[in-house]
Amino acid sequence: MTMYLRRRAQFSAGFLNAPAGGTGGGHNYTVELTVGGAIDPRSGMVVNITDVDAVLKAKVVRPLDGALLDRDVPAFRDTPPTPENVARFVWHQCGPAMPPASRLARVTLRPLPTLWTELTTLDPRLPTTKGDSPVLTVTRAYDFSASHRLHSLSLSDAENREIFGKCNWENGHGHNYEVEVTLAGAPDPKTGLLFAPETLDAAVDVEVLQPYDHRHLNYDAPEFRDLNPTSENLTRVIWDKLSRRLASADLGGARLYRVAVRETARNYFEYFGE
């Protein structure tokens, strides 16, 4: 049995040259290490968190905090300090330094609340033995407000009321939806980016934000005229629409990997196109 724990740290860093040209900038980064291993029968722990903290401090915070990455950190002299490449730096620095009997399973780097990069071996479709090459993903988050009424044409009115309760009220109700779109692949060696952010932003704007923001899904979105607009169906429909749109977009080696919809603080849905 493998147990996983996460440990978080923060650092601030800048860069003189922005990816793909332009002036520099910086971020207040949050980094998480997910560490896996067996539970020690004596201590009841996978690993002592102070040992993980020591790795984070020595391998990430100390060399990166307060640095101009492309000036002060040798690894970024000839490599653009994009979040994708910073995440890979963290992986390569921390992986070999993990305490005995544990392994690094995932690195999550958040330069912004609406953007994060992960390197992970935790995809259930992949083996998770030590030494596996991780999958690199980049997630961008969006939001829109919309109303819906949960009502299935395949059920009677009585059945709809029984199953959906107050969510079946005739005039519907609203949510502030959060949508996460994740792409996976290998970054472009020149720009250090997995994909051009504006390409994904444009696709999401056309396929999600414009048709759904401040709309009533049952009445204003043709795909939900006969399809019950549950968040499960909404998540799958967004996947299908983005998959078609991105198939003709220039994404380099990236591919659509995941779509997630947060309906409320308690309701969260993910779809991997399976």
N, C-alpha and C positions, 0 to 999 in steps of 0.2 A: 504493500500500500504506500502510495506517495502522497504526502501532504505538502501544500504550498503556502508560503507566507509572503507578504509584501512589506517592503520597508521603503520609506520615502525620504527624500532630501530635497533641498532647494539650493540654487545658485543663480547668480546674475552674471551675464557675459555679453559682450558686444562683438562686433565685427566691422572691419573697415570697408569691406566691399560686399555689397548685397549680391545674392545669387542672381545670375543672368544679367549682371551689370547694375548700375545705380549706386547710390551712396549707401553707407553702412547703417547700422542700427544695433539693436540689442533686445534681449528678453530677460525676464525673470522666469527661469526655467524650474519646473518641478520634474524630478526624476524618480521613478519607482523601480526597484528590483524585485522580481518575483523569484523566490528561491524554493526549490523542491527537494524533498528527501524523505526518508523514513523517520518515523517518530522514535526517538531514543527511549527504550523502555525504562531507563534509569532516571533521566531528566524530564521525560514527557515532552521534549521539544524536538523540532527538526534541526534547529541550529540556534545558537545563542544570538539574539538580535544585536547584541553589542559587537559581535564579530562582523555581522553584515554592515552595521554602521561604520565600523572601522574601514571596511572595503570602500564604502561610499565616500567616506571622508578622504581616504588616501588616493583613490583612483579617479574620483569625479570632482568633488568639491574643491579640494586643494589645488589641482591643476587648472580648473576652469573658472572658479568663482573670481569675479573681478577682472577677468582676462579679456583682452581683445583676441578672439580666437585665432584669426588669420595672421596675427602678428606674434602672439606670445606662446602659442601651442604648436610645437613642431608638426603634429599630425595634420594641421590645417594650413600649413604653408602653401601646399599645392593642391589641397582638397577643399572645395567650398564648404564652409561651416553651416550647411543647411541642417534643419532638424533631423533629416534622414541620416546625414553623416555623423552628426553629434550622437545620435542614438547608437549607430554602429561603433563609434569610438567607445561609448560606455560599455557596450557588449564585449568588445575585445579587451578592454581594460579590466573589467570586473569578472568576466567568465573564468579565467584561469586563477583568479584570486579568491574564489569561493572557499569557505571553510570545508574541511574534509567531510565526506559522506553527504554533501549537498551539491546541488548544481544550479546554475543560473538558467531559468526557464523562460523569463520574459523581461524585457526592458521597455518601460513606457516613459516617453519624454513629452512633456507638455510645455511648449513655449507660449501658448495662448489658451484661454479657456475653450476656444472653439476649434483648436487644432492640436492634434497629438499624433506622434509616431510611435510604433511598436515594432520590436523584434521579438518573435515568439516561437516557441516549439510546442505551444499548448493547443494548437489546432487539432481537434480530435481526429481529423483525417490523416494526421501525420504521426510517424513514430516519435517517441519522446526519449530515446536513449541519449546518454551523454555524448556530446560531440556532433549532434545533428545540426545542420545549417538551419538557422531560424528563418521564418517568413517575415519580410518587412512590409508593414502596412502604414498607410497615412490616412487619418480620419479627419474630415471637416464636418462641423456641426452647423445646423441651420435651424430656424424656427418659423412657425406660422401659427395663426389663430384661425380656427374653423369650428363650425357647428356640425353635428350629425345626430341622427336618430337611429338607434339600433332596432331594426325591423327587417325580418327576413320574409320575403314573399313565399318561401317554401313552408312557412308555419302559419297557423291560424292566428287571428288576433289574440285569442286567449293564450295560446302558446307563447306568442311574443311577449305578452305582459308578464307571464309566469317566468320566462327565462331572463328577460332583460330588465324587468322592474321599472324603476323610474327613468332608466335610460331609453325606454320605449315611449315616453311621453311624446305626443303628436308633434309638438313644436320643436322638439329636440333640445339639445344642450351643447355647450361649447367647451373647447380645450385650447390651451396654449401648447401646441405640439412642438417637440424637439426632434429633429431628424439628424441622424449620424450616417454619413456615407463614407465607406472605407474602400480604398483601392490598395492593391498589393502588387509587388513586383520588385524590380531592381532600379535604383536611381540612375539617372543619366550621368555618366562619368564626368561630363563637362560642367553641367549646371549643379549637380548634386541633388537635383529634385526628382522625385518619382514621377511627377506630372506637373503640368502648368496649372496652378490653382485656378486661374481664370477660366480654364476649359471646363473644369468640374462645376465651378460656380455658375457658369452660363447654362449648363445642362440642368442643374437643379432649379435655377430660376425659371426656365421654360417649362419643365416637366412637373415641378412641385409647387414652387412659391406662387407663380402667377395663377395657376388654375385653382389653388386651394386656399390661399391666404384670404381671410375675411369672407369665406364662402360657406354655404351650407352644402356639405358633401352630397347629401341625398338628392338635392334639387339642382345644384350648379355643376356638378362633375358627372359627365355622361357615363363614366365607368361605374358609378355607384347608383345608377337609376334602377338596376335590377340586382345589384350586388350589395349585400348588407355591409355598411361602412364601419365594420369593427376595426380595431387597430391591427389585428392580424391581417385582415384583407388590405388595409391601407398600406401596411409594410410591404406586402407582396406586390401590390400594384405599383408602388414607387420603385421597387426593384425592377419590375418588368419594363416600366417606362424608361428608367435610366439605362437599363441594359441595352435597349434598342437605340437610345440616343447616343450612348457612348461607343457603340459598335462602329460608328462612322467618324468618331473623334480621334484626334491625334493624341494618344496617351502614351506614346513610346512603348515601353514594355509593361505598362501597368494594366491591370484588369479590375473590374468591379468585384469586390470580395465580400462585402457585407452591407446591409442596410438595417438600421435600427430606428425605432420610433418610441419615444417616451411620451405617453399620453398624460400621465400624472406622475407624481413623485413615487407612486406605488406600482404603476403599470409600465412595463418596459418590454419591448418586443424586438427580436432579432431574426434576420433571415439571411441565409448564405446562398440562396439560389438553388437549393436542392429540392 
